[in-house]
Amino acid sequence: MTVLRGLSALLLGFSFSFTAPILTALYYGEPLLPFLLPGVATACLSAATLLIVPRQGSVFLTRDSFAIVTLAWTLICVVGSIPFTLSNTEIGIVNAFFESASGFTTTGATIFSDVEILPKSILLWRSLTHWLGGMGIIVLAVAVLPILGVSGFRLMSAEAPGPDVEKLTPRISHTARVFWLIYFGFTVVETVLLMFGGMGLFDAVNHTFATLATGGFSTRNASIAAFESGYIEWVVTLFMFLSGVNFALYFRAITRRFDVIFANSELKAYMFLFLLAVGIVTASLLSSGQYEGVETALRHGAFQVATLMTSTGFATADYTLWPMLAQGILLLMLFIGGCVGSTSGGIKMMHVTVMIKTAAKQLRTLVYPRGVFTIRINKKPVDQAIVTAVSGFVFLYIVFVVISTIVVSSSGTDFTTALTASLACMGNIGPGFGGVGPTSNFAFFPDYVKLWLAAIMILGRLEIYTVLILFTPVFYRK
């Protein structure tokens, strides 16, 4: 009963997200049914369930939280696919679910080859799924739905398991509101800056939603390259980079806790790796004669590094035609991802940092067997339980990438396409290499592959543990 009420509360709040595309459809004279039907149906069913099912306390058990989060994300992806099936896109149920899952998980992989023919309301819905999924639907619910009460921290922890959830304020609901206020503030600022660069309001809002959520859905077939503006590319690059930073650090900046920011190990690693990757890619582009002029090479290099490192998926160039050194660096960025507590995907910089420090500790232990060495993050010792959890996560991440590569390859796809499609979906990145490069899409895959890739998008978005625990016998023991 607790799980059912929790799901109903989340879906009731989610039903109001259809308001924006409904208003857009009204403005442009487009059909309302694709949004009215799922919105009204979800609201009525959820409200009826909350009225009928008795309340049994406001605190969820840990197992309830895992079930609610996993089922909520899955159901929201299903409901979110209805506008695609009811509109005149004629893409079919499987393709609609793939597009919806890609949107809410901020993956940005698409089955559309021509987005410019889509209705404006559908384009906005695609971008809105990014924006909602970016900060996390559960975080939004904790911020605005009092029915979740004190159980909010369990839900947020289940959505992002591990050492990733930080309470910035005494109440977790206040923390969730802080995150969303910062997120909304960035949304307003980027939208205004893009409009200064010549984008119309509609395009600016859509691309801002996709940028801050590190999603990558665009209103143009050529993505950001369609605007042919260096200014717009730099603005998007900046906000992609900012979106890859732990949002808790922005709260620290607002409260002038700069000592915490300067001591943050993950931020240092993130900035160092980003600058190093941009430098190597830019040098590779200049030495190969790919671009003339330092600014052009730097702009394209920084954009592509940012879009893959933060798992955004926008494109200003076909990087599959770049020198192999540049492609290798971009592939590495695709694997690593941004910071925990950000909207980006990938393994995450914190996890990589912990693994590197663990390996270094092991090497020191081999040299000095009697020595006592401590792993430190943010100048504080890391508990062994966290090291174990991170190690397990990285192992499972790699295992699922391997399994996914086999599944995708079974359709006759070449290895490069299968591997990078798996990495792109598991890491919520979008484009990969080979047949799923920045100028391609995922429409050519058979339905079973699309369903599998949609499933690992959700698995990657919830960082594996939350989903897998539902399939273990211990979860159902009383």
PLY file of the C-alpha trace (Angstrom):
ply
format ascii 1.0
element vertex 478
property float x
property float y
property float z
element edge 477
property int vertex1
property int vertex2
end_header
0.00 0.00 0.00
2.85 2.35 0.84
4.47 1.76 -2.56
1.17 2.28 -4.35
0.50 5.58 -2.56
4.04 6.75 -3.22
3.74 5.95 -6.92
0.37 7.66 -7.12
1.71 10.80 -5.47
4.61 10.98 -7.89
2.43 10.36 -10.94
-0.10 12.95 -9.77
2.62 15.57 -9.64
4.01 14.39 -12.97
0.60 14.76 -14.68
0.90 18.56 -14.43
3.98 18.49 -16.69
1.64 18.09 -19.66
0.40 21.66 -19.12
3.29 23.28 -21.02
2.92 21.22 -24.23
-0.87 21.66 -24.07
-0.45 25.44 -24.01
2.11 25.18 -26.82
-0.31 23.11 -28.90
-3.02 25.69 -28.32
-0.72 28.52 -29.39
0.37 26.81 -32.61
-3.02 25.27 -33.40
-1.85 21.69 -32.98
-3.80 18.65 -31.66
-4.37 18.62 -27.89
-5.32 14.95 -27.51
-1.72 13.61 -27.38
-1.19 15.55 -24.15
-4.69 15.89 -22.71
-5.34 12.15 -22.66
-2.23 11.03 -20.72
-2.31 14.11 -18.50
-5.96 13.83 -17.45
-5.90 10.03 -17.24
-2.77 10.00 -15.08
-4.13 12.73 -12.79
-7.51 11.03 -12.32
-6.12 7.53 -11.72
-3.47 8.83 -9.31
-5.91 11.00 -7.36
-8.43 8.15 -7.14
-5.76 5.78 -5.83
-4.69 8.26 -3.16
-8.30 8.61 -2.03
-9.04 4.88 -2.01
-5.81 3.39 -0.66
-5.50 3.96 3.11
-2.49 5.83 4.44
-0.13 3.73 6.54
2.35 6.29 7.81
4.52 8.78 5.96
7.87 7.07 6.30
8.94 4.63 3.59
11.14 1.67 4.35
14.35 1.38 2.34
12.91 -1.41 0.19
9.82 0.70 -0.48
12.01 3.55 -1.69
13.85 1.34 -4.16
10.58 -0.04 -5.50
8.94 3.39 -5.76
11.87 5.00 -7.58
12.36 2.18 -10.10
8.65 1.76 -10.82
8.09 5.51 -10.98
10.81 6.05 -13.58
9.52 3.14 -15.65
5.87 4.24 -15.50
6.76 7.85 -16.25
8.67 6.72 -19.34
5.62 4.70 -20.41
3.20 7.58 -19.86
5.64 9.97 -21.49
5.61 7.86 -24.64
1.87 8.35 -25.20
2.17 11.81 -26.86
4.50 10.30 -29.46
2.08 7.48 -30.28
-0.99 9.74 -30.45
0.64 12.48 -32.51
1.17 12.29 -36.26
4.77 11.11 -35.84
3.68 7.50 -36.62
6.73 5.97 -34.95
5.14 2.99 -33.22
4.95 1.95 -29.56
8.53 0.66 -29.19
10.07 3.73 -30.81
7.86 5.99 -28.68
8.99 4.27 -25.48
12.63 4.48 -26.59
12.28 8.22 -27.27
10.53 8.80 -23.95
13.08 6.81 -21.96
15.88 8.61 -23.76
14.29 11.92 -22.85
13.61 11.35 -19.15
16.97 9.67 -18.56
18.61 12.61 -20.41
20.29 10.21 -22.80
19.38 12.10 -25.95
19.51 9.09 -28.28
16.74 9.51 -30.84
14.94 7.54 -33.50
13.90 10.67 -35.42
15.90 11.42 -38.56
14.07 14.70 -39.22
13.00 16.56 -36.08
12.22 19.77 -37.93
8.96 18.32 -39.30
7.67 17.48 -35.82
4.91 19.59 -34.21
6.16 22.34 -31.91
4.33 20.79 -28.97
6.13 17.46 -29.50
9.48 19.24 -29.75
8.79 21.01 -26.46
7.68 17.73 -24.86
10.95 16.08 -25.90
12.96 18.88 -24.33
10.75 19.03 -21.24
11.33 15.32 -20.57
15.02 16.20 -20.45
14.53 19.10 -18.08
12.38 17.11 -15.68
14.62 14.07 -15.77
17.79 16.11 -15.45
17.40 17.20 -11.86
15.35 14.11 -11.14
11.63 13.60 -10.97
11.98 12.24 -7.45
13.86 15.35 -6.32
11.09 17.49 -7.80
8.47 15.45 -5.99
10.30 15.74 -2.68
10.44 19.49 -3.20
6.76 20.08 -3.95
4.69 17.14 -2.71
4.13 17.27 1.09
2.60 13.80 0.96
6.14 12.38 0.73
7.12 14.13 3.97
10.17 12.88 5.83
10.60 9.94 3.49
12.17 12.25 0.94
15.77 11.47 1.82
15.20 7.77 1.29
13.72 8.45 -2.14
16.55 10.76 -3.16
19.11 8.27 -1.90
17.41 5.47 -3.83
17.41 7.56 -6.99
21.14 8.27 -6.67
22.53 5.52 -4.39
25.95 5.78 -2.80
27.78 8.83 -1.42
26.06 11.15 -3.88
23.16 12.67 -1.95
24.10 15.58 0.29
21.76 17.29 2.73
22.49 21.00 2.40
19.74 22.04 4.77
18.21 20.39 7.88
15.20 19.15 5.91
15.66 17.17 2.69
12.62 18.87 1.13
14.42 22.20 1.54
17.52 20.69 -0.06
15.44 19.55 -3.03
13.99 23.06 -3.39
17.50 24.54 -3.30
18.59 22.27 -6.13
15.56 23.18 -8.21
15.92 26.92 -7.57
19.54 26.78 -8.75
18.47 24.68 -11.73
15.68 27.12 -12.61
18.04 30.08 -12.23
20.51 28.56 -14.68
17.58 27.90 -17.04
16.57 31.55 -17.09
20.15 32.82 -17.53
21.02 30.48 -20.39
17.74 31.16 -22.19
18.41 34.90 -22.09
22.02 34.47 -23.26
20.95 32.27 -26.18
18.35 34.83 -27.22
21.07 37.50 -27.20
22.87 35.28 -29.71
19.97 35.35 -32.15
17.93 32.31 -31.09
14.18 32.69 -30.95
12.43 32.12 -27.62
11.17 28.66 -28.59
14.58 27.39 -29.72
16.31 29.02 -26.75
14.00 27.36 -24.21
14.28 23.95 -25.85
18.06 24.03 -26.11
18.38 25.35 -22.56
16.27 22.47 -21.27
18.48 20.01 -23.14
21.73 21.70 -22.09
21.13 21.95 -18.35
19.75 18.42 -18.23
22.75 17.28 -20.32
20.24 15.61 -22.62
20.93 16.71 -26.18
17.54 16.75 -27.93
17.52 19.62 -30.42
14.84 21.33 -32.49
17.17 21.25 -35.51
18.47 18.30 -37.53
21.99 19.73 -37.45
21.78 20.32 -33.69
23.67 23.42 -32.45
25.62 23.58 -35.73
22.41 24.71 -37.46
22.70 28.16 -35.89
26.19 28.79 -37.32
27.13 30.95 -34.35
30.37 30.76 -32.44
28.77 32.78 -29.64
25.95 30.23 -29.20
28.44 27.35 -29.23
30.51 28.96 -26.46
27.39 29.65 -24.36
26.20 26.06 -24.70
29.71 24.77 -23.96
29.85 26.84 -20.78
26.49 25.62 -19.49
27.23 22.01 -20.41
30.38 22.28 -18.31
28.49 23.94 -15.44
25.80 21.25 -15.57
28.48 18.60 -15.09
29.42 20.09 -11.70
27.88 18.86 -8.44
24.95 21.24 -7.80
25.68 21.14 -4.08
28.78 23.23 -4.80
26.63 26.01 -6.22
24.77 26.16 -2.93
28.15 26.33 -1.17
29.07 29.25 -3.43
25.82 31.05 -2.60
26.46 30.59 1.12
30.11 31.64 0.63
31.55 28.31 1.72
34.42 28.66 -0.74
36.67 26.57 1.51
34.44 23.56 0.77
34.58 24.26 -2.96
38.37 24.64 -3.06
38.79 21.43 -1.09
36.53 19.41 -3.40
38.63 16.64 -4.94
36.09 15.73 -7.59
35.77 19.30 -8.89
39.55 19.58 -9.20
39.73 16.29 -11.10
36.79 17.30 -13.32
38.31 20.67 -14.25
41.79 19.22 -14.78
40.57 16.40 -17.02
38.32 18.74 -19.00
41.10 21.24 -19.68
43.59 18.48 -20.48
41.17 16.81 -22.90
40.34 20.11 -24.60
44.06 20.88 -24.98
44.88 17.49 -26.52
41.88 17.50 -28.88
42.56 21.08 -29.98
46.23 20.31 -30.64
45.24 17.21 -32.60
42.79 19.19 -34.74
45.36 21.91 -35.46
48.18 19.50 -36.29
45.97 17.52 -38.67
44.74 20.64 -40.45
41.13 19.78 -39.59
40.42 23.44 -38.83
42.21 26.67 -39.61
42.76 29.03 -36.70
43.19 28.37 -33.01
39.80 29.77 -32.00
37.89 27.51 -34.39
39.78 24.39 -33.35
39.48 25.31 -29.66
35.75 26.02 -29.97
34.98 22.73 -31.71
37.31 20.80 -29.42
35.87 22.29 -26.23
32.30 21.77 -27.42
32.78 18.12 -28.32
34.69 17.35 -25.11
31.97 19.07 -23.05
29.08 17.39 -24.86
30.50 13.89 -24.37
32.05 14.37 -20.94
28.80 15.73 -19.53
26.74 13.22 -21.55
24.79 15.99 -23.30
24.97 14.77 -26.88
24.75 18.02 -28.85
26.95 18.27 -31.95
28.66 20.98 -33.97
30.86 18.61 -35.99
31.11 14.98 -37.05
33.88 13.93 -34.69
34.01 10.45 -36.26
35.98 12.13 -39.08
38.52 13.65 -36.68
42.04 12.28 -36.07
42.20 9.03 -34.08
43.87 10.75 -31.12
40.97 13.17 -30.80
38.45 10.34 -31.17
40.24 8.34 -28.47
40.08 11.23 -26.02
36.39 11.76 -26.76
35.70 8.05 -26.22
37.41 8.28 -22.83
35.29 11.30 -21.90
32.18 9.39 -22.94
33.14 6.65 -20.49
34.01 8.84 -17.49
31.24 11.44 -17.39
30.77 14.42 -15.05
30.47 14.83 -11.29
28.08 13.14 -8.88
25.20 15.38 -7.86
25.13 16.84 -11.38
22.75 16.18 -14.27
25.45 14.37 -16.28
25.80 10.64 -16.84
28.71 8.24 -17.22
30.57 6.46 -14.43
31.06 9.85 -12.74
34.28 11.59 -11.78
33.94 10.84 -8.07
33.78 7.11 -8.71
36.79 7.27 -11.03
38.70 9.33 -8.45
37.96 6.80 -5.69
39.07 3.93 -7.92
42.32 5.68 -8.85
43.09 6.46 -5.21
42.26 2.86 -4.27
44.69 1.55 -6.89
47.37 3.97 -5.67
46.80 2.82 -2.09
47.21 -0.80 -3.14
50.49 -0.02 -4.89
51.82 1.73 -1.77
50.73 -1.22 0.35
52.70 -3.60 -1.87
55.85 -1.49 -1.38
55.28 -0.90 2.34
53.30 -3.92 3.64
53.23 -2.62 7.20
52.21 0.89 6.25
48.78 2.30 7.01
47.39 4.34 4.14
44.11 6.22 3.97
42.09 7.22 0.93
41.05 10.85 1.21
38.41 12.71 -0.74
37.83 16.40 -0.06
40.63 16.13 2.53
38.55 13.65 4.54
39.11 9.89 4.94
36.81 7.71 2.88
34.99 4.92 4.67
35.79 1.44 3.37
32.08 0.81 2.83
32.04 3.62 0.26
35.10 2.22 -1.49
33.39 -1.17 -1.66
30.17 0.34 -3.00
32.02 2.34 -5.67
34.09 -0.69 -6.70
30.94 -2.76 -7.02
29.23 -0.05 -9.05
32.13 0.29 -11.51
32.32 -3.51 -11.87
28.57 -3.80 -12.55
28.75 -0.86 -14.95
31.40 -2.59 -17.04
29.56 -5.93 -16.86
26.36 -4.40 -18.21
28.23 -2.58 -20.96
29.73 -5.92 -22.03
26.36 -7.69 -21.87
24.72 -4.86 -23.78
27.42 -4.95 -26.45
26.66 -8.64 -26.97
22.90 -8.00 -27.14
23.29 -5.17 -29.66
25.83 -7.16 -31.70
23.33 -10.02 -31.98
21.37 -7.86 -34.42
24.29 -7.92 -36.85
25.63 -4.52 -35.82
29.38 -3.94 -36.06
31.42 -3.97 -32.85
32.19 -0.23 -32.74
28.53 0.67 -33.08
27.43 -1.97 -30.57
30.02 -0.95 -27.95
29.53 2.79 -28.20
25.73 2.49 -28.41
25.89 0.51 -25.16
28.21 3.05 -23.54
26.06 5.92 -24.79
22.83 4.45 -23.40
24.29 3.09 -20.16
25.99 6.42 -19.52
22.94 8.45 -20.68
25.07 10.16 -23.31
23.24 9.78 -26.64
25.57 9.71 -29.63
28.45 7.30 -29.93
30.66 6.23 -32.80
30.11 4.17 -35.94
26.46 3.79 -36.84
25.31 5.88 -33.86
27.63 8.83 -34.45
26.57 12.48 -34.09
25.00 12.57 -37.58
23.09 9.30 -37.14
20.23 7.97 -35.01
19.05 4.74 -33.37
16.08 4.04 -35.67
17.81 1.21 -37.57
18.03 -1.10 -34.55
15.40 -3.88 -34.29
12.73 -3.48 -31.64
14.27 -5.88 -29.12
17.54 -3.92 -29.19
15.69 -0.63 -28.69
13.82 -2.05 -25.71
17.08 -3.33 -24.24
18.82 0.01 -24.75
15.85 1.83 -23.19
16.10 -0.50 -20.19
19.80 0.17 -19.65
19.13 3.91 -19.97
16.93 3.62 -16.87
19.44 1.27 -15.24
22.25 3.77 -15.82
20.17 6.75 -14.72
19.38 5.07 -11.40
23.01 3.93 -11.03
22.33 0.17 -11.25
21.91 -0.76 -7.57
18.40 0.69 -7.27
17.11 -1.47 -10.10
19.10 -4.64 -9.52
18.10 -4.93 -5.88
14.51 -5.55 -7.00
15.68 -8.78 -8.65
17.43 -10.21 -5.58
15.72 -12.74 -3.26
16.79 -10.80 -0.16
14.65 -7.84 -1.26
11.44 -9.86 -0.78
12.35 -11.37 2.59
10.45 -9.99 5.56
0 1
1 2
2 3
3 4
4 5
5 6
6 7
7 8
8 9
9 10
10 11
11 12
12 13
13 14
14 15
15 16
16 17
17 18
18 19
19 20
20 21
21 22
22 23
23 24
24 25
25 26
26 27
27 28
28 29
29 30
30 31
31 32
32 33
33 34
34 35
35 36
36 37
37 38
38 39
39 40
40 41
41 42
42 43
43 44
44 45
45 46
46 47
47 48
48 49
49 50
50 51
51 52
52 53
53 54
54 55
55 56
56 57
57 58
58 59
59 60
60 61
61 62
62 63
63 64
64 65
65 66
66 67
67 68
68 69
69 70
70 71
71 72
72 73
73 74
74 75
75 76
76 77
77 78
78 79
79 80
80 81
81 82
82 83
83 84
84 85
85 86
86 87
87 88
88 89
89 90
90 91
91 92
92 93
93 94
94 95
95 96
96 97
97 98
98 99
99 100
100 101
101 102
102 103
103 104
104 105
105 106
106 107
107 108
108 109
109 110
110 111
111 112
112 113
113 114
114 115
115 116
116 117
117 118
118 119
119 120
120 121
121 122
122 123
123 124
124 125
125 126
126 127
127 128
128 129
129 130
130 131
131 132
132 133
133 134
134 135
135 136
136 137
137 138
138 139
139 140
140 141
141 142
142 143
143 144
144 145
145 146
146 147
147 148
148 149
149 150
150 151
151 152
152 153
153 154
154 155
155 156
156 157
157 158
158 159
159 160
160 161
161 162
162 163
163 164
164 165
165 166
166 167
167 168
168 169
169 170
170 171
171 172
172 173
173 174
174 175
175 176
176 177
177 178
178 179
179 180
180 181
181 182
182 183
183 184
184 185
185 186
186 187
187 188
188 189
189 190
190 191
191 192
192 193
193 194
194 195
195 196
196 197
197 198
198 199
199 200
200 201
201 202
202 203
203 204
204 205
205 206
206 207
207 208
208 209
209 210
210 211
211 212
212 213
213 214
214 215
215 216
216 217
217 218
218 219
219 220
220 221
221 222
222 223
223 224
224 225
225 226
226 227
227 228
228 229
229 230
230 231
231 232
232 233
233 234
234 235
235 236
236 237
237 238
238 239
239 240
240 241
241 242
242 243
243 244
244 245
245 246
246 247
247 248
248 249
249 250
250 251
251 252
252 253
253 254
254 255
255 256
256 257
257 258
258 259
259 260
260 261
261 262
262 263
263 264
264 265
265 266
266 267
267 268
268 269
269 270
270 271
271 272
272 273
273 274
274 275
275 276
276 277
277 278
278 279
279 280
280 281
281 282
282 283
283 284
284 285
285 286
286 287
287 288
288 289
289 290
290 291
291 292
292 293
293 294
294 295
295 296
296 297
297 298
298 299
299 300
300 301
301 302
302 303
303 304
304 305
305 306
306 307
307 308
308 309
309 310
310 311
311 312
312 313
313 314
314 315
315 316
316 317
317 318
318 319
319 320
320 321
321 322
322 323
323 324
324 325
325 326
326 327
327 328
328 329
329 330
330 331
331 332
332 333
333 334
334 335
335 336
336 337
337 338
338 339
339 340
340 341
341 342
342 343
343 344
344 345
345 346
346 347
347 348
348 349
349 350
350 351
351 352
352 353
353 354
354 355
355 356
356 357
357 358
358 359
359 360
360 361
361 362
362 363
363 364
364 365
365 366
366 367
367 368
368 369
369 370
370 371
371 372
372 373
373 374
374 375
375 376
376 377
377 378
378 379
379 380
380 381
381 382
382 383
383 384
384 385
385 386
386 387
387 388
388 389
389 390
390 391
391 392
392 393
393 394
394 395
395 396
396 397
397 398
398 399
399 400
400 401
401 402
402 403
403 404
404 405
405 406
406 407
407 408
408 409
409 410
410 411
411 412
412 413
413 414
414 415
415 416
416 417
417 418
418 419
419 420
420 421
421 422
422 423
423 424
424 425
425 426
426 427
427 428
428 429
429 430
430 431
431 432
432 433
433 434
434 435
435 436
436 437
437 438
438 439
439 440
440 441
441 442
442 443
443 444
444 445
445 446
446 447
447 448
448 449
449 450
450 451
451 452
452 453
453 454
454 455
455 456
456 457
457 458
458 459
459 460
460 461
461 462
462 463
463 464
464 465
465 466
466 467
467 468
468 469
469 470
470 471
471 472
472 473
473 474
474 475
475 476
476 477
